[in-house]
Amino acid sequence: MKIGVGGCSHSSSGYGKPWHFYMGNKFDAKIVISSSSGQANEINIEKVKYIFEKNPDLDYFVLQLTEPSRFLLPLREDKKEDLIFLESPDTFNGMKFYSAKYNQNDQIIRKLTKIDVKFNDFFKNHVYTSDFNVKYKLIHTMMSIQHLSDHYNKKMIFFSWFVDVKKIAHSIGYESIINKMNVLDGCVDTFIKENNVQSLPNDSHYGSESHEMIFNQYIYPQIKDIIKQ
């Protein structure tokens, strides 16, 4: 069995063994890994497409959704990179990206582009808080990825780290569309709080033991009937 995975830093190997390490063991599966630390959900569209095309024998793809308010900005590349690195946080297939967040956007954009901008206040007060950014954009991205899954005849499974996708979909009239996708109930953040899962010291990320608990108690019970052993 071969399973593709993707997500943000919570799906990377930068903090220990991530949740998909335990998934690979549980299902005796080869895991095709991608992750995009600090980036928005939209960056996964091209990575998912690439993995589908390069792995025609892929059986499933499990995508961890990140905070929906992250806003992907494409940046112009002065030189195209031929290297494909599925765990790169900000470049992929010759494209470069920056995900705007709540604060410090001016400083980060200046560092990336050497252009002095006054972007942060506008973004924080008008874009970041909009319903489109925190609700509609997430569902639209999932619809695009689901379409790729259908096109390549692969089974897609979504789960969310920070927000309850089903509640968001219901609030904006997309419930019937989401119900046709494989979306896990709730979110990891709620599971973490309810079960007192410990993060790494002075860090918002989680180590190997916590990821094992997240997989065994939150993810596995919901995917075991979808992924056939």
C-alpha positions in Angstrom: 0.0 0.0 0.0 1.2 3.5 -0.8 -0.3 6.6 0.9 0.6 10.3 0.1 0.5 12.8 2.9 0.7 16.6 3.2 0.2 19.5 5.6 2.0 22.3 7.4 4.8 22.0 10.0 2.6 19.6 12.0 3.1 17.1 9.2 6.9 17.7 8.9 9.7 15.7 10.5 11.2 18.7 12.1 9.9 18.0 15.6 10.2 14.2 15.8 8.2 11.4 14.2 5.0 12.9 12.8 1.5 11.4 12.8 2.0 9.8 9.3 5.0 7.8 10.6 2.6 5.9 12.8 0.1 5.6 10.0 2.7 3.9 7.8 3.4 1.4 10.6 -0.3 0.7 11.3 -1.2 0.1 7.7 2.2 -1.4 6.6 2.3 1.3 4.0 4.9 3.3 2.1 4.4 7.0 2.8 5.0 9.6 0.1 5.8 12.7 2.2 5.1 16.3 1.5 4.8 19.2 3.9 4.9 23.0 3.8 5.9 24.5 7.1 4.3 27.9 7.8 2.4 27.9 4.5 -1.3 28.2 3.6 -3.5 25.3 2.4 -3.4 26.4 -1.2 0.2 25.4 -1.7 -0.9 21.8 -1.4 -2.8 21.9 -4.7 0.4 21.7 -6.8 2.1 19.2 -4.5 -0.9 16.8 -4.5 -1.1 17.0 -8.3 2.6 16.2 -8.6 2.4 13.3 -6.2 -0.6 11.9 -8.1 1.2 12.2 -11.4 4.4 10.6 -10.2 2.8 7.8 -8.2 0.2 6.1 -10.4 0.1 3.3 -7.9 -0.9 5.6 -5.0 -3.8 4.2 -3.0 -4.8 7.1 -0.7 -3.8 10.6 0.1 -4.3 12.0 3.7 -4.1 15.8 3.8 -3.7 17.7 7.0 -5.3 21.2 6.7 -3.7 24.1 8.4 -5.1 27.4 9.8 -7.4 28.7 7.0 -6.5 32.4 7.6 -3.0 31.9 6.1 -3.1 33.8 2.8 -0.8 32.5 0.0 1.0 35.1 -2.0 3.0 34.0 -5.1 6.3 35.7 -5.6 8.3 36.2 -8.8 11.3 34.0 -9.1 14.4 35.5 -10.7 15.7 32.0 -11.5 13.6 28.9 -11.9 14.5 26.0 -9.7 14.4 22.6 -11.4 14.7 20.7 -8.1 11.5 19.2 -6.8 11.5 19.1 -3.0 8.2 18.1 -1.5 9.0 19.3 2.0 10.2 22.8 1.0 8.3 25.4 3.0 8.2 28.1 0.3 9.3 26.9 -3.1 8.0 24.2 -5.4 8.5 23.3 -9.1 10.0 26.7 -9.9 7.4 28.7 -7.9 8.0 30.7 -4.8 5.4 31.5 -2.2 4.9 33.6 1.0 1.9 33.0 3.3 0.7 36.2 5.0 -0.2 35.8 8.6 -1.5 38.0 11.4 1.6 40.0 12.1 5.2 40.9 10.9 4.3 40.7 7.2 6.0 44.0 6.5 9.3 42.8 7.9 9.2 39.4 6.2 8.2 40.8 2.8 11.0 43.4 3.0 13.5 40.5 3.8 12.2 38.4 0.8 11.9 41.2 -1.8 14.0 44.1 -0.5 10.9 46.2 -1.0 9.6 48.4 1.9 5.9 47.8 2.1 3.1 48.9 4.5 1.0 45.8 4.1 0.4 44.4 7.6 -2.2 46.8 8.8 -4.3 46.5 5.7 -4.0 42.7 5.7 -4.7 42.3 9.4 -7.7 44.6 9.5 -9.4 43.9 6.1 -8.2 40.6 4.6 -7.3 38.3 7.5 -10.6 38.8 9.2 -12.9 38.5 6.2 -15.3 35.6 5.9 -13.8 34.7 2.5 -10.3 34.3 3.9 -11.2 32.3 7.0 -14.2 30.3 5.6 -14.8 30.2 1.8 -11.2 30.0 0.7 -10.7 26.8 2.8 -13.6 25.1 1.2 -12.7 26.2 -2.3 -9.2 24.8 -1.8 -10.6 21.5 -0.6 -12.9 21.4 -3.7 -9.9 21.9 -6.0 -7.9 19.1 -4.3 -10.9 16.8 -4.3 -11.4 17.4 -8.1 -7.7 16.4 -8.6 -8.4 13.3 -6.6 -11.4 12.4 -8.7 -9.5 13.2 -11.9 -6.6 10.8 -11.0 -9.0 8.3 -9.5 -7.4 8.5 -6.0 -9.1 8.4 -2.6 -8.6 11.7 -0.6 -9.0 12.0 3.1 -8.9 15.5 4.8 -8.4 16.3 8.5 -7.9 19.7 10.1 -5.5 20.7 12.7 -6.9 24.0 13.9 -10.6 24.4 12.9 -13.7 22.2 12.5 -14.2 22.1 8.7 -17.7 20.7 8.9 -18.8 23.5 11.1 -17.3 26.1 8.8 -19.0 24.4 5.8 -22.3 24.4 7.5 -22.1 28.1 8.4 -21.6 29.2 4.7 -23.9 26.7 3.0 -21.3 24.2 1.8 -22.4 21.3 4.0 -23.8 19.1 1.2 -20.5 19.5 -0.8 -18.3 18.7 2.2 -20.5 15.7 3.0 -19.4 14.1 -0.3 -15.7 14.3 0.8 -13.9 12.2 3.4 -13.4 14.8 6.1 -12.7 13.7 9.7 -14.9 15.1 12.4 -13.7 17.9 14.7 -10.0 19.0 14.6 -6.7 18.0 16.2 -6.6 21.2 18.3 -9.8 20.3 20.1 -8.5 16.7 20.7 -5.3 18.2 22.1 -7.1 20.4 24.5 -9.6 17.8 25.6 -6.9 15.2 26.2 -4.2 17.4 27.6 -1.7 16.4 24.9 1.6 18.0 25.7 3.6 20.2 23.3 7.3 20.5 23.2 8.9 22.8 25.8 8.5 26.5 24.8 7.1 25.4 21.5 3.6 25.1 19.9 4.6 21.9 18.1 4.4 18.4 19.3 7.0 15.6 19.6 6.9 11.9 18.6 4.9 10.7 21.6 2.2 13.3 21.2 1.9 12.6 17.5 1.6 8.9 18.2 -1.3 9.7 20.6 -2.9 12.0 18.0 -2.7 9.3 15.3 -3.9 6.4 17.5 -6.7 8.2 19.3 -7.9 10.9 16.8 -6.9 10.0 13.3 -6.9 6.2 13.2 -10.4 5.6 14.6 -11.8 7.8 11.8 -9.8 6.5 8.9 -9.7 2.7 9.6 -13.0 2.1 7.8 -11.8 4.2 4.8 -8.3 2.8 4.3 -8.7 -0.9 3.7 -5.9 -3.1 5.0 
